[in-house]
Amino acid sequence: MRREQMWIDYDQEADVLYVSLKRPQRATDTRELASKGVLLRYRGKELVGVTILEASKRTKDRKKATNTGRDLRRSAKSRRR
């Protein structure tokens, strides 16, 4: 069975959440989802990443949002084990 991986990084200062489906991402095209602050990153026709701008504003609990990157990274690491 093939295991899929993703890498999640959160830049708290910029308030941007990066989700990479390939490492290195090397996107050749970016498309924005209807001005929603969500950027889809493509290499050719393959989706290689997603960037979420103003990530903390997308949750009701702002304190929880600042921990999102750390929590998601921890969760991703535990799935790889």
HELIX and SHEET records of a PDB file:
HELIX    1   1 ALA A   55  ARG A   58  5                                   4    
HELIX    2   2 ARG A   62  THR A   66  1                                   5    
HELIX    3   3 THR A   68  ARG A   80  1                                  13    
SHEET    1   A 5 TRP A   7  ASP A  11  0                                        
SHEET    2   A 5 VAL A  16  SER A  20 -1                                        
SHEET    3   A 5 GLU A  46  LEU A  53 -1                                        
SHEET    4   A 5 VAL A  38  ARG A  43 -1                                        
SHEET    5   A 5 ASP A  29  GLU A  32 -1                                        
END                                                                             
